[in-house]
Amino acid sequence: MAYTTIDDPSAYFHTQLYTGTGSELSVTNDANAGDFKPDWIWIKQRNATTNHGMFDSNRGVKKNLKTDSSDAESTENESVKTFNTDGFTLGTSGDYNGSSDTHVAWQWIANGGTTSSNTDGSITSTVQADTTAGFSIVTYTGTGSGATVGHGLGAIPQLVIVKNRSSAQNWRVFHQNAYIGGGYGQYQSGLKLNTTDAADHGANSYWNNDPFTTSTFSVGVNSEVNGSGNSMLAYCFTEKQGYSKFGSYTGNGNADGTFVYTGFKPAWIMTKRTDASSQAWNIQDNKRSPINVQDNFIQTDSDAEASAGGTGIWDSLSNGFKLRQNLQSTNNSGNTFIYMAFAEHPFVSSEGAPITAR
């Protein structure tokens, strides 16, 4: 059996850097695999304090949600205006296309914007899924009562990110390793993408204390995940060997830091300390920091890109990543961190060829 079915991850995930013009701009992706039409675009201005922007082809262009805010979905005519066969077009928004400002756009492919009705759960959902890459975009209407929602992955999700589009509610994140104490298991635990809070428990209110299945994920009564009559959004992921990994590690508080095995050379990593508040979500990618040690990071708040001062946060290796600083938010000794990561190259190709490190 082949190690992976995805030899070129840039066919499914891509990071694009660009400089804004202040006037309508078509951003052309330079993915190794060729033309890249995104279905989910996550944009952040690098050189200033501005909102992150989340756009996807389920909700349609001009519909924005912000990871640094609990705000409801907004309609923005001058943000992302079109999803193109080889990129996307921006309007004159200062957050996403300010003149001479530098930006990063993280992008994922689902199903080219084609959705289908899914009746696998007790709530009928609208799903756009790519089962090869293990990613789906799901929209549904909340009921306010415990329910199940079809996700279209054909495998159990290890990561689900949910946002109430209709009202000001926190982003809620399910991660398979976001356990907390007090006897609360993974289906009673959650994180907030828009805050630095530690993992918390909502009893049955988040995930209904109900295991996810190969066809559905569960939601409880909390309006963050299941507001009655509210329009809801979920990004769902399941691991694919050599392409994606959603795991955890324990920090060692040392510059010779913890090694985390992913099974691929990472192109993008997001980490979060789960057991303490005031610790940010940190994002690294291979375009802003193309060589080791990787130094430039972005957090999911509105702050501009920052640097670790040349000492680096981690190294990207052929089969994972290695922490390089005693930072409370990424490698504090004895503390638990969760991560989500996507590949630049698999550790071994489908034909058995190994990949070298940087």
N, C-alpha and C positions, 0 to 999 in steps of 0.2 A: 504494500500500500504506500502511495506517495506521501512524503512528509507534509506537503501542503498542496492545495489546489489553486493557490494564488501566487504565481511567480513574480508578478509585478504589482505590488500593492498600490502604485500610483494610478491604477485603473479604477480604484475605489475610494481612495483618500488622497487629498492633495493640499499642500500649503502654498499659497501664492502671496508674494510681497508686491506692493505697488505704491506709487506716489500719486497723491490726489492732484487734481487740476482745478477744482472749483467749478468746472463746467462738465456737462455730460461726458462720461468716460466709459469706454468699453475695456474691461480688464480681460486680457487673454491669458488663459492658463498655460503654463509650460510643463505640464505633467509628462514624465518620461514615457508613459503609455500612449501619448497622443492626445487628441481632443478630449476634453474633460468637461462634461455638462453637469454642473452640480445640482443636487436636490436639497441639500442643507448647506447654507453658508453662514459661518460665524465670523464676524468682522470686528477688529479692534484697531483703533488708531494707536500707533506706537509712541508717538512723540508728545502726547498731551493727555490730559485727564478728560476722557469722553466716555460715553456709554458703549458697551459691547452691543452688537446687533445680531439677532438670530432671525434668519429668513429661510423659508423652505417652500418647496413646490406643492406640498399638500395645501397649505394655507394660501399660497399665491403670492406674487410679488407685491411689494409695498406694505406687507404686514410684518411688523417688527415686534420682537420681544427682547428684553435686555437682561443679561445675566447678572448685572450689578444692581438690579431693581426688582421690586415686587410688582411693578406697574402692570396693568392689564395691557393686552395687545393694542398697538397703535397703528394707524394707517399713515404712512409717510410717502408722499408722492415723489420725493427727491432722494430716496434711499436706493434700494435695489429695485430697478425698473424692469429688467428682463433677465431670465436665465437663458444663456446662449449655448450653442453646441460646443463652444470652446472657452466658455467663461461666463461673464455676467456684465450687465450694464448698470452704471450708477448715475443718479441724478446729482444735484448740487449740494446735497447734505454735507454740512460741515463736519459731522461726526465720522462720515465714511468716505468723503471725497474732498476734504479741505485742501485748498491750494497749497502745494509743496509739502503737505503733511505725509508722513509715512504710515502705511497700514499693513496689516496682515489679514488674510482671509483663509480660514481653515474650512475645507469643503469635503463633503461626503456625497457619494452617489447612492441612490436607492433604486427607483424603477423608472427614471426618466420623466417623472411627473405623472405617470399613469397610476391611478388609485383604483381600489375595488372595495365594495362593501363586504364586511366580515361579520358573520353572525356566530362565531365560535363562542363568544362570551354572552353573559346575560345582558350586556349593553352592546348594541350594534355599533361597530366602529368603521371608520374609513381608513384603509391601510395601503401604504406604498412600501413594498418590501423587496430587498435583495437578499435572498437566502444564501447566495454564494459568499457574500461579505458579512452576513449576519447582522444586518441593519434594517430597521423599519421605522417609518414615520407614521404615527397613529393619531387620528383625531376622533373625538367622541363627545357626547353630551352627558354631563354628570347627572346622577340621580340622587345623591345625598345619602344613599343606602349602600351597604356592602354589596359589591358586584364583581364581575369578571369582565375583562376586555380582551378581545382578540388582537394578537400582535403580528401574525403572519410570518414569523421567523421559522417555524417548523422545528424549533429547538427551544430549550428553556432559557429565558433572558437572564443574564448575569448583571446587567445594568439597565436601569430605566430612569429617565429624566422626565419629570412631569411638570407642566405649568398650566394653571388656570388662565385662560385667555380673556375671560370676561370681567374679572375683577382683580383688585390688588391683593395678590396672595404670593407667598414664598414659592420659589422653585423647590420642588421636592425630589430628592435623588435616592433611589434604591440601588445599593451596591451589595453584591453577594457576601462581601467581607466586612460590611459595616455593622459589626456586632457591638453591643454595649452591655454593661453589667446589669446586675439585678435580675437575672433570669430572663431578660428580653432577648429573643432570637432575631435572626435577620429579617423576618417578616413583621417585626414590630419596631424595627429600627429605621432611621432615616437621617439624611443630611440635607442641608439647604445650599443650593448652588449660589445664591445671592448673598449669603452671609458667611462669616468665619466661625459660626457656632460648631460645637462638637456634635457628634451623632446624638440623637435623642430618641425617645420612644413615645409613641402615641397610642400605646395599647393596640387596639384593633383599628385605629382611625386612619392609618396610612395604607397598609397593604392587607388589612383585614385578617392578619395573622394566618394567612392562607397561602400555601406554596404555589409559586408560579408553575405553569405547565408548558409543554411544547406548543400549545395553541393559545393560552391566555395568561395575562397577569391579573392580579387582584387589587382592588382598591377598596378602602374603607369609607368612613363617613366624613372624613376631613375634607373641607372645601378646597384645600390646596390640591387634592388629587381627584375629587369627585363632587364638586360643587353642584348642588341641585339646579338643573336647567342651564348650567354654565357650559360654554365651549371649552374643551380640554385638549391639550397636546401632549403627546409622549414620544420621546426618542428611545427606541429599544435596541439593545445589542446582545448578541450571544457570541462567545469566543470562537474564532477560527484559527486553527493552528498555523503559525507562520505569518499571521496577519494582525490579529488583535488579542489583547489580554486584559483582564479586569481582575486584579489581584490585590494583595496586601503585603506589607513587609514591616519589620521591626527596626527602628533606628538604632545605631550604635554610638552616636555622638562623636564620631571620629572622622578626620579627613580621609583616612583609609576606610571609607564607608561601606555600608551594607551593599552587597551585590544582589540584584533582582533579576532572576531569569524570566525572560519573556518568550524565548524561542525565535526571536528575530532582532534585527537591528532597528531600534525605534526611530520613527520619523516624528512622532508627537507623543508627549507624555503629559498627563495632568495628575497631580497628587493632592491629597488632603489628609491632614492629621485628624483622626476621628475622636480622640479622647481628651481634647482640650479646646476651649474657645479661644478666639482671637488669633487663630492660625489659618492663614489664607489657603485657598486653592491656587496652586502654582502650575503654569503651563509653559512647556518648553517645546521647541520644534527644531528640525534640522535645517531650516532656511535662515532663521534669525541667528542661530548658533551652529554653523556648519562644521566646526572642528571642536575637538575636545581640548580643554574642559569646556562644557557648555555653560555659558555665563549669563546670557540674557533671558529674563523670565517676564511673563505677564501673569497678573492675577485676575480673578474674575470680578474684582471690583472695578471702579472707573479709572484707577491710576494708570499713568503711562508705563511703558516698558521700563524695567529697571535692570540693573547689573549687580552681580555678586562681587564686583570689584576685582575681577581677574582671577579669583580663586576658584570659580566655577561652582555649580550646584551638583552636577553629575556628569559622568562620562557615558556616551552612547557606545555600546559594544556590539559585537556581531550577534550576540545571543541575549542581550538584555541591557541593563544600565547599572551604574555603580555610583552611589552617593559620594560626594567629595567635600562636604562641609558639615560642621556641627551646627546646623540651623534648626531652631525649634519647629519650623513649619515643614521641614523635609527629612530631618535625620536626627531628631532629639533622642538621646539614649533611652531605650526601653519602651518607647512609645510606638503606637500602631498607626500606620499610614495606609490608605487605600490609593490605588492608581487605576487609570485607564490609559492604554497605550495602543498605538497603531504603527504598522511597520513601514520602514523604508525598503528593507529586503528581508525575506525569510532566512533563518539560520542555514537551512538547506533547501535547495530548490526541489521541484517535483521530480527532477531527474537525478537528484542526489548530489548536486554541486554545492559545496559549502560557500558561504559568504564571508568575506574578510571584514575585520573591524576597521574603524577610521584610523 
